[in-house]
Amino acid sequence: MNALLEVKNMSVRFPLSGSDILAVRDVSFTLHKGRTLGFVGESGCGKSVTAYAILRLVPPPGKIDSGRILYKGRDIIPLEDDEMRKIRGKEIAMIFQEPMTSLNPVFTVGYQIMESIVLHMGMNKREARDHAADLLARVGIPDPAKRLNAYPHELSGGMRQRAMIAMALSTSPSILIADEPTTALDVTIQAQILDLLMKLQEERQMSLLLITHDLGVVANIADEIAIMYAGEIVEYGRTADIFRKPGHPYTRGLFRAIPRIGENRKKLRTIRGMVPTMTSSPTGCVFFPRCDIGIEKCTMAPVALASYRYKRAVRCIRYEGE
């Protein structure tokens, strides 16, 4: 199976006075055509920064410090801005986390969708408008011709998210990055949005990079999972394998904290301690201060993401594979 996107040993740095912050460190993963990769982790662990790096949208003064991002075998990090614009939005599109802040409040939804179509698809305004209306209909927005003239604040949260999906799909991208696409939506609308994404992915044979903190979501729709902690991928592999037998202590802690129907618990299980700040990361394993199985050797040097059978990779010296 040929890789559509390969990220190899990528790090993202944010220079600060006194000390730099490595928001993402040594991240590697592969996304294949028509497959879904779920990125899971706590807020602030580096999931969104990884997505912005793939699109070369890391906000300044941040920068990609090292590594390679191969799209269809071509490293896109050295590309000039004009070349990158031909890929961003057309080949690799993104649904941002909060549509109310991502959509421009002073332009209609139709204008914002048409702008991308005219730029990347070469259509005139009338063709672009017809295409935009068709997209709104396909993502389940009623009376699409009328909604093209609506401003973002005139739409509900679910409809704004659908409009963002329509905008992202307007150029038929090969890869769609969805950053917390169901945040702030009620449970019923969340299910509708996820069903819509899966349907569109199947129709278009599109690859999906899904960023979320919801383990239930990735269990249902992701083929592979990358678990992130404090800027690093600590475990990576097939969804079924990781849910059957998580390898990293952090992954096991996350799974233990999931509430289960029928269990008689007075309180949820938690992972002791706190996530380290990016300016005070430990010398060795970043999870060591919170780990129940850590040993002195864990603190001596950075721990590499080691590969095992069945596409499993774990960043832990105590893991012995299966």
BABALO-966447 format. One record per residue: z, x, y of N, C-alpha, C in turn; residue in three letters. Coordinates in steps of 0.001 Angstrom, whole numbers, plus 524288, in hexadecimal, padded with zeros to 5 digits. Layout:
<pts>
ZXYZXYZXYALA;...
</pts>
This chain:
<pts>
800008034D7FB538000080000800008000080375804E6MET;7FC01802B78083F7FB90805E980CEE7FF618041C81121ASN;801AE807E3813C98056C806AE817ED802848054E81CEAALA;8041C8010F81F6E801DE7FF9E82476804B58027B828DCLEU;809E2802E58285680D1F8059182C3A810F7809218296FLEU;8112480E1082B10814F4811C3828FC817DF8144F82D8BGLU;81CF1813D182D78820388167A831508231081AD482E7CVAL;8228681F9B830798249E8242882DBC828568273983142LYS;82D468275382FBD8314682A908324983158829E083833ASN;8311182506839F8830DB823F283F978364D823C0841FEMET;836D38263E8468783BA2825FA8499A83A408246C84F2ESER;83DAE82162851A483CEA81FB28570E841A08216085A3DVAL;840A18242185E7A844C982666861B7844DB823E686721ARG;849A2823008691384A668212386E7184D988253B8715BPHE;84B1D82839874D584DFE82C3A877BB85209829CD87B63PRO;856B682BF487B4185AE282A6087ECA85D4082F398813FLEU;85FD382E86885A78626A832F38881C866D7834CE88494SER;866B7839B38833186ACD83BE587FE68696783C0887A2FGLY;86791837AD877FA86634837A38726A861FC8339787163SER;85E448350286E0A85A228316086C9B85BF882DC286843ASP;8596482941867E585A8A82584863C9855D6825228602BILE;856BF8261685B27852B58251E8573A8538081F8D8553BLEU;850A281BE685782851478166A8561784F1681541850AFALA;84B218184284F21848D1817D8849ED8484081D52847D1VAL;84A0281E2C842F4849E582373840B2847578236B83B5AARG;84341826A083AC6840F9827C4835A683F94822C7832AAASP;83CD581F398354183B5D81A3F832D18361681AC483019VAL;835E28193E82B26831078195C828178308A81452824FASER;82BE1811FD8251182AD180D63821D7824F480C8282197PHE;823528090981E0E81DD0807D181D3A81D19801EB81D21THR;818F18000F81F9F8179D7FA7C81F9B812177F9E081D7FLEU;8118A7F6C68195380C7A7F5F8816D280A007F0DE818A7HIS;804EC7F07C817E1801F57EBDE81986803F87E6F4816CFLYS;804FA7E2E3819E7806A37DDE7817D780C487DDA181613GLY;80F437E1C7816F3814B57E2018152D818727E126819BAARG;81D4A7DFE38186E821627DF1B81C59825B87E31381B83THR;826F97E5EC81FA182B577E99A81F9582F897E7898233DLEU;834427E6C68212C838917E4E28245683C067E9518262CGLY;83D007E99582B428409F7ED6282D86845B97EA8D82EA8PHE;849F57EC5582C3584EF87E9B382C9F8530D7ED7382EC3VAL;856737EB748321785AAF7EEAC8342085D747EBF783895GLY;861DF7EE3283A1F864EC7EBF983E688621B7ECAD8439DGLU;863D07E9C38477F861B27EA7584CC7862B07F00B84E9ASER;85EB77F277850EF85F457F7BB852FB85E517FC0B84F0AGLY;85C847FAAC84A4E85BC87FEBF84651856838017D846BBCYS;852FA7FF9984A0684DF78024084AB8849447FF46848B9GLY;849EF7FA6F846FE8458B7F770844DF841527F680848FBLYS;842DD7F46F84D8183F107F3308519483C9F7F81B853E2SER;83FB67FC3B8547583D9080128856828396480343852D5VAL;83A35802AE84DBD8363F80445849EC8312F8013984ACBTHR;831A77FC1584BA782D077F8DB84C9A82A447FA778519DALA;82D3A7FB60855CD82AD97FD0685AB8828168024785A22TYR;82A50805B7856F3827E880AD385617822A580A448535FALA;82245806B684F9A81D52805DA84CD9819178042D850ABILE;81A928011085494816DB7FF3B858848166A802E685D36LEU;819478074D85CFC8197D80AFF8615D81B678083A86653ARG;81F828052A865C5821C28024086A2A82778803A686B14LEU;829278083C8694B82E8C809DD86A3782F6580A568701CVAL;8333E8077E8723A833FE80799877EB835AA80D02879CFPRO;8335080EEA87E1A834E1814058803483A7A813CE88231PRO;83D5F81835881FF83B8781D6C8809F83B5C81E8A87AC7PRO;83BD681A878778683B9C81B57871E98364A81D4D87031GLY;836308200A86BCD8313A8220F869C7831B2822EC863E4LYS;82D23822D88614E82CF88243C85BC982DA182A1F85B70ILE;831E182BBB8590F833688313B8591D830BC83464854D1ASP;82FD8831F68505782D65834B584BFA82B58830C58480ESER;8283D832A08445B8263882F55840328209D82DB384110GLY;81EAF82A5583D95819508287583DCB8193C8229383CC7ARG;8158281FDE83F4F8149381A5483E5C80EDA819CA83CEDILE;80DC5818E8837F280867818B283602806C0813068355DLEU;802DD81160838698008F80C33837CF7FB2280CE483584TYR;7FA5C80AE3830D97F57D80BA082DE57F42E8116A82D68LYS;7F83D8149482CA57F79281A2982BD77F71F81D6F830C4GLY;7F72C81AFB835527F69281DC883A4D7FBBD81DE283D3CARG;7FD5C8228183EE48023882308841D280164820E884758ASP;8045581CDB848C28038D81A5E84DDB8071681C9885219ILE;80AAE8200F850B780E2682244854B780B2B82577858C5ILE;8075B828CF85732804A982BF885B268007B8290685E3DPRO;7FF608241285D037FB158214F85F837FBFB820AE8655ELEU;7F7AF820E8868417F7EB81FC286DD77F919819F786E9DGLU;7FB17818988733C7FCA781332874457F82880F5A87376ASP;7F363810CE875327EEE780D518749C7EDB880C4386EE0ASP;7EE298103E86B9C7ED3B80F8F866067F17B80C2C86392GLU;7F65980D00865417FAB080A10863077FA5A8044986478MET;7F8578031C8691C7F7D37FDA586ABB7F4097FAA586744ARG;7F0427FD62864EE7EC867FAD7861697EF197F94B85C40LYS;7F3677FBEF85AF87F6497FABB856297FAA97F6D88573CILE;7FD9A7F7DA85B6F8020D7F48585CC98002F7EF1B85E73ARG;802157EB2485BE28007D7E5CF85D1D7FBF27E3F4859D3GLY;7F8357E751858C97F3AF7E5CA8559F7F4857E6F084FD7LYS;7F5F37EBD384E8B7F6BE7ED5F849137FC727ECA08475FGLU;800047EDE584AE68059C7ED52849D3807EB7E9F884E2EILE;809DC7E56984CC680C0B7E1C7850A5811DA7E10184FA3ALA;814897DEE88538D81A367DE5E8531B81C0B7D93885566MET;81F9E7D6B2852A08227A7D22B854AE827C27D4338567DILE;828C67D3F385B8282D8C7D62A85D9E832257D27685CBBPHE;836DA7D4B385D5383B987D21785BAA83CBB7CD0E85E9BGLN;83C047CCF2863B483D717C860866D5838AC7C68F869F4GLU;8361B7C25486847831437C0A886AD8831F67BF3A87092PRO;836937BD648721F837487BBD78778D836FF7C08387B35MET;838957C51D87952838337C9CA87C918331D7CCC287B99THR;830767CBAA8774582B927CE5A87613826E47CBA987894SER;8272E7C68687917823007C3A987BB8823CA7C3EC881A0LEU;81F907C4928847A81FD87C4E188A2C820AB7BF6588C68ASN;824E97BE8B88F49826257B93589111822687B70F89529PRO;81F4A7BA5B897B281BEA7B87B89BEF816597B75E89A2CVAL;815337B848895288100A7B714893108107C7B31A88EACPHE;80C857AFEB88E2480C8F7AC07889F480C247AEBE884A9THR;80DCA7ABEB880A680D6A7ADF887B52807BB7AF10879F3VAL;8043E7AB7D87B817FEB57AC3D87A5C7FC837B12487CCEGLY;7FDE27B21C881B47FBFD7B6D18845F7FDA87BBBC8817ETYR;802897BBD087FAF8049C7C07E87D2A8021A7C177877D7GLN;800E17BD48874F87FE2C7BDEB870007F8837BF8B870EFILE;7F5FE7BD19874B87F0807BE3C875DC7EFBD7C3D1877CBMET;7F3917C5D787A937F3237CB2B87CA37F2377CF1887844GLU;7F5237CE948740B7F4877D21986F977EF4C7D14886CE2SER;7ED9D7CC6486C747E8AE7CB2E869D47E4147CD7A86CCFILE;7E40A7CCC7871F57DFC87CEDE875367DFAE7D4D0874F8VAL;7E4477D7378751F7E49D7DCF1875287E2BF7DF5087009LEU;7E4907DD1F86BA87E38D7DFA08669B7DEFA7DD4986390HIS;7DDAE7D8568647B7D9B47D5B8861547D4777D52F8641DMET;7D44C7D6578692D7CF607D62886C077CD507D0B086D07GLY;7D0957CCAE86CBB7CEDF7C75386DBB7CEF27C62887392MET;7CBC17C2588752F7CC327C09587A957D0C37BCC887B00ASN;7D1F07BB0287FB67D69E7B7D88808E7D6737B2A587DABLYS;7D1E07B03A87D6F7D1837AB2E87ABC7D25E7ABE2874DDARG;7CFED7AFDF8729D7D0AC7B0F586D0C7D65E7B25A86BE8GLU;7D8A17B57586F6C7DE137B71186EAB7E1BF7B26D86EEBALA;7E0937AEB3872637E3EA7AA0C872D87E39C7A6BF86DE0ARG;7DED67A60D86BE07DE347A313867007E1127A5C986285ASP;7E0AD7AAF6862517E3497ADF985E317E93A7AD8B85EBEHIS;7EB257ADBC863937F0CB7AD4A864847F2D47A7F4862DDALA;7EFDD7A3C8864127F17279E83862837F19679E1185C8FALA;7EDBB7A05F859F37ED9C7A0458543A7F2547A321851F2ASP;7F3C27A77F8545B7F84B7AA79852887FD4E7A7518531ALEU;7FDF87A4B08578E802A07A17B85855802EA79D188544ALEU;7FE6079ADC853087FE49796C584F0A7FFD1798FF849B9ALA;7FE0779DB2848897FF077A00E84365804C47A18F842B7ARG;807687A2AE8471280CFC7A3F9846A18107779F2384746VAL;80E0979A858475E8110F795B984727812DA7938B84C51GLY;8103C794E98509C811A7792B9855B580E5778DDE856ACILE;810C1789508576880DBD784838584580B087848385D93PRO;806A8781A085DD28039A78126862AA8028E7868486514ASP;7FFFC78A07862277FF6D78F7C863EC7FC717901E8690FPRO;7F87878CDE869F67F57878D6386EC97F8EA78C8887392ALA;7FC97788DD8731280036787D9877668042E78C3E877E6LYS;8061678E4C8738780A197925E873A48081279776875E6ARG;802E87983B875D6800BE79CF48783F8022279D4687E0CLEU;802D0798C488080803FD798A08861C809D0798AD88746ASN;80D07798ED88331812B8798DF883F1814B879E5B8851FALA;818EA79E9D8882581BA07A3888892E81FEB7A43C8850FTYR;821847A91288410825617AA0087FED82A467A6A588042PRO;82C437A5B888509831177A2B1885868306179CF58841CHIS;82B7E79B34883B682A6D795C58825C82A3A794E087C70GLU;82AC4799088797482A9C798A9873C88300B7997587187LEU;831027972186D00835F07980486A428360079D83867F1SER;83A9879F358661483B057A464863CD837657A52885F27GLY;8371C7A12B85BC0833B37A1928573A82DFB7A1CD858B6GLY;82C7579EC985CAA8270079EC385E61825977A3D986119MET;829437A61686413828377AB39866768275F7AF5886240ARG;82A8A7AF1A85E15829E27B2E6859DF8249E7B22A85735GLN;822F47AD5B8567C81DD57AC51854348197D7AE53857C1ARG;81A337ADB285CE1816597AFB98608D816007B5AB86041ALA;81A837B84785F9381A8B7BDF885EEC817AF7BF90859FBMET;818627BC8E855C08159F7BDB2850E480FBD7BD07851ACILE;80E357B8DA85466808A77B7FC855828065D7BC7F858A3ALA;809477BE5685C818077B7C2BB85FAF806D17C7A585C6EMET;80AA77C8AF858FB80A6B7CD5C855B7805DA7CD26851E5ALA;804947C868850058006C7C7D684C1F7FB0E7C6FF84E8BLEU;7FAC37C6CE853A97F5DF7C56F856477F1757C9418552CSER;7F2B27CE1A853D77EEA37D20B852D07EE347D36F84D0CTHR;7F09C7D043849B17F08F7D11F843FE7F2477D6AD84295SER;7F71B7D82D843ED7F8E37DD86842E07F98D7DE8C83D0CPRO;7F94B7E38583BA67FA427E52183643800167E53383518SER;8033E7E6758391E808E87E6D08388680B847E37E83CB6ILE;80F447E05983B128126B7DD4C83EBF8180F7DF1E83E4ALEU;81A4A7E0C8842AE81FCE7E235842E9822C37DDA284542ILE;826797DB8484257829917D7098442A82F2D7D8D3844F3ALA;830CF7D934849DE836087DB1F84B31839B47D67A84BE1ASP;83CF47D58C847F5840AB7D1278481083DED7CC24849CBGLU;839E37CA62846E5836BB7C5FA848C48398B7C0C5848D7PRO;83E307C07284672840FB7BB6C846568461B7BB8F84959THR;846E67BFA384C8C84BAE7C00184F9E84C2F7BB5985361THR;850E57B938853C68522F7B4FF8577584F8B7AFD08562FALA;84D3E7AF598517B84AFF7AA6484FE084EA07A7C284BEFLEU;84E967A29184BD4851ED79FF68480184FA77A0A58428CASP;852CC79F6B83EA08516F7A0AB8393584C5479E2083788VAL;84B77799418390E846AF7968283788841E179925839CFTHR;8421879A9683ECE83DAF79D268415983CE47A29D83F16ILE;841297A55183DD7840B47AA7383B5C83D737AA2083665GLN;83EA87A64A8332383BCC7A5AE82E3B8360B7A48782F36ALA;834EA7A15F8332C82F7D7A0198346E82C817A4F38363CGLN;82EFD7A8298398082C737ACE283B7C82B597B0B583704ILE;82F237B1728338982E667B50382F2282A317B30182B72LEU;82A237ADED82A68826067ABAB82721820AC7AC7682997ASP;820687ABDF82EBF81B7F7ACA18318F8199D7B24683112LEU;81D2F7B604831CB81BB57BB8383161819A47BCCD82BEBLEU;81C487BACF827E881A8B7BBE18228A815387B96B8216FMET;8145E7B4B78237180F5F7B20E822AB80AF27B50C8254FLYS;80BD27B69F82A29807D17B97C82D0B806C37BED282A99LEU;80AE77C14D828A980A327C65B8261C806CC7C5DB82142GLN;807CD7C1C981E30804C17C1058196A7FF0E7BFCD81AB2GLU;7FE3B7BCA581EAF7F8E37BB39820307F5C67BFF5821FCGLU;7F8507C372824E67F5887C7C7827677F6337CCFA82496ARG;7F9397CD0A820617FA637D1EB81D947FC6B7D61582162GLN;7FFEC7D473824AD802247D7B1828CA807257DA47826CDMET;808227DEF98289980D0E7E19E827528112D7E00E82B58SER;816007DF5B8297E81A2F7DD7D82CE881ECA7E13982CBALEU;8206E7E30C83149825317E61E831D78293B7E29183469LEU;82CF67E0C883160830BE7DCE78332E835F37DF868345BLEU;8379E7DF3C8393F83C957E17E83AF0840937DD1883B4EILE;844F97DDBC8389F848E07D9978388784E2F7DBD083702THR;852407D8C0837E58576B7DA17835DA859087D6388319BHIS;855647D2D483029856777CEA182C728549D7D03482702ASP;8584E7D17A82392856EE7D31781E48854747CEA481B2FLEU;855EF7C9CD81C55853A07C5658199B84DD17C4E981AACGLY;84C307C60A81F77846A97C5BA820E58437E7C9CA81DE7VAL;845407CEB681DF1842357D2C281B4E842347D1FB81568VAL;846647CFC781347846867CECA80DA2842387CB0680C0BALA;840DD7C76880F8583D027C36880E46837667C51B80F45ASN;836747C86A81336830FA7C95A814B082F477CF0C81495ILE;832D77D2D381434831487D85281481830187DA9380F17ALA;82C087DDBE80ECC82ACA7E090809F782E207E57380976ASP;82EE67E82780DDE8324B7ECC280E0F836247EC298128DGLU;83A6E7EF1D8124283E747EEFE8164E83FBB7F489817FAILE;8409B7F53481D11842D87FA0681F2D848007F88F821CAALA;84C447FADC81FF98516A7F9E38223A8528F7FE308262DILE;8539E7FCB082B1D8549D8008882F3785A5D80086830C2MET;85C4680546831EF861A2805D6833D0861C580A69837A1TYR;8639B8097583C698645980D8B8405D85F80810EE8410CALA;85AE880E6E84141856158113E84262853438137583DB8GLY;85564812D383902852FD815068344E851D9810B983050GLU;84DC88117B82D3584D0980E4082892850818107F82456ILE;8543E80D6382284857D980F4F81E838563680D998190CVAL;852E380995818B9850E7807F18139E84BB08052781462GLU;8482980619810B4842E0804018112B840CB8030780BB1TYR;83E787FE8680AC483C5D7FD768059583AA87F7D7804F7GLY;8396C7F66F80029837AD7F11F7FF0483C377ED4C7FFAAARG;83B027E8CD801D383F137E4FA80305842467E3897FE39THR;83FA57E24F7F9F7842677E0A17F53E8460E7E4E47F343ALA;844537E9D57F382847867EE277F19684C737EEDA7F4D9ASP;84BD47EE997FA078504C7EF7E7FD7C8543B7EB087FD0EILE;852567E6397FCA5855F97E1DB7FC1D8588F7E1D17F6C2PHE;855C67E3B67F2D1858167E3F07ED9785C437E81C7ED41ARG;85B237ECB67EF9685EE07F0FE7EF3985E707F4777F416LYS;8611D7F30B7F859860EE7F64A7FD19863227FBB67FC03PRO;8609D7FFBE7FE4F862238051E7FD2686598807AC8012FGLY;864BE8069F80634867C08093180A5586CD48063780B51HIS;8711B808ED80C61876178063A80D6D875C280249811E8PRO;8729980367815DD872047FFB081A2C86F4D7FAB381854TYR;86B2E7FB3F81527868797F6A48131686C297F36980FCCTHR;86F4D7F5F480C8F8730A7F3198094E877007F03780CB1ARG;878A87F2BC810F887C4F7F02F8148F879F57EB6481726GLY;874F77EBBB818A78724F7E73481AF0872147E2B381716LEU;870AB7E3F08123A8701D7DFD080E57875657DD4C80D09PHE;879927E06F80CF587EBC7DE4380BE5880857DA8F81033ARG;87E927DB6E814F58803D7D83F8196B87D777D301819C2ALA;879807D2378166D876AD7CD3E8169087A267C8E381461ILE;87B177C4BC8176587E2A7C0608154187B187BD7D8110EPRO;87DB27BBFF80CE187B207B95E8088887DAE7B4168077EARG;87A607B0448066D87C577AAFA8056587FAB7AB0680073ILE;884387A896800C4887917A8297FC3388BCC7AC497FBDCGLY;88B547B0847FEFB88F587B48D7FEE2894047B2D68022AGLU;898AE7B3B18002189D6B7B227802D589F9C7B6D9805C7ASN;89D967B7A380A8189F617BC0580DB78A1EF7B9F5812A6ARG;8A6327BC76814348A8B17BB06819208A5E67BD9C81DBCLYS;8A3797C22681CC48A08B7C4BC820EA89C217C7E181E7ELYS;898317C901821AB893B17CBFD81FD58952C7D1A981EF0LEU;892997D41981B31893427D9B181A748905C7DC9081EBFARG;8927A7E0E382063890187E3EF8249588FAA7E9A7822FATHR;88C8D7EC998260B88C3D7F2448255F8900A7F4A38294FILE;893B07F7A98276B897C07F9BB82AE7895597FD6382EFAARG;898287FE08833558966C801AB8375E892557FF5F83AF3GLY;8900D802CC83E1F88C2B80134842018873F8047D8417AMET;882DB8024B8434087DF88053C8435F87E7E809B884748VAL;87CF280E89845E387D65812DE8499C879B28122884E38PRO;87B4D813F6852C0877C5813EA857388739C8181585671THR;86F298175C8590286ADD81B138585A86C1D8207885A93MET;87001820B185E0687175825C6860478759F8288F85D15THR;877B8825D38590C87BE68284C8560787B03827C985025SER;876128283684E88874DC827BD848FB8772C82C52845F9SER;8793782B728413C87B6782FB283E1A87752833CE83CBCPRO;8791E8388B83B6B8759183CC6839FA872B683B8E834EDTHR;87576839658312A8731C8382E82C1F8714A8329282BD1GLY;872E682FD8827BA8717382A64826F4873B68270482B51CYS;8705F823D782DD587237820A283235875DA81C4C83062VAL;8759E81AE782B65878EF816B38296F87E21818AE8274CPHE;87ECD81DD2827048836D8201682486888A181DE182697PHE;8896A81D4982BBE88E8181B5B82D9E88FF1815EA82B99PRO;88C27812F1829B788D3180DA1827E088C7E80D10821F7ARG;88B248115E81F65889A681127819E188E668116A81646CYS;88E3880E65811FF8928180E5580E35891E781282809F5ASP;88D41814EB8099888C62818C28056C88B0181E1F80799ILE;88BB381EE680CBE88A44823DD80F2C88D968286980D51GLY;88B2E82D0980D1888DE7831D580BB588CCD835E280FECILE;88F8383A4080FBA88F0983E37813D58896E8401981481GLU;886948407981036881268425C8107487DC583EE0813F0LYS;87F30839EF8146B87C26836408179F87C21837C481D61CYS;8800883AC781F178809D83C0F824A487E188413E82622THR;87C0A8441A8225087A5E8497E82358874F7849F1825CFMET;871618465B824A486C06846B6826AB869938414D826A9ALA;8659484072829E8862E483B68829D8860DA83A2482460PRO;8611983539822F585F718338C81DC3859DA8318481E12VAL;856818337F81A9585106831E781A7C8505F82CC28178FALA;84C28829F5818C484AC882538815F0847FF826DE810EDLEU;84AD6826DC80C95848C7828D2807A3845ED82481804ACALA;8417E825E08023E83E4C8221F7FF5A83FD5822017F997SER;83F8B81D527F759840C581C867F1D683C7A819377EF62TYR;83D42817927EA9583951814747E7ED838AA80F177EA74ARG;8342580CB37E966833098075D7EB2B8333C806D87F11FTYR;8314B80AD87F3D7830E980ABD7F9968363280A4F7FC4ELYS;83A6680B7F7F98A83F9C80B407FBE9840B88104D7FEC6ARG;842E580FEF8037C844A88147B8067A84A068134C808ADALA;84DAF816FE8081B8531381629809CD854FE81B1480C94VAL;8579881A5A81108859AE81EB88140D85F7E81F5A812B7ARG;860938214A80DFF86600821EA80C4286632825F0807E4CYS;8698B829E580872869D882DF48047386CC482C147FF9AILE;86F7E827BB800008725A825A67FB8186EEC822217F817ARG;86A5B820A77FA04866F281D367F6FB86404820637F2EETYR;863F381E7B7EE208618B8215E7E9D685CC981EA17E79AGLU;85B1881A767E9F385687817A17E7F9857EC814477E34CGLY;853D28125C7E0B2854B280EF57DC278523E811547D748GLU;
</pts>
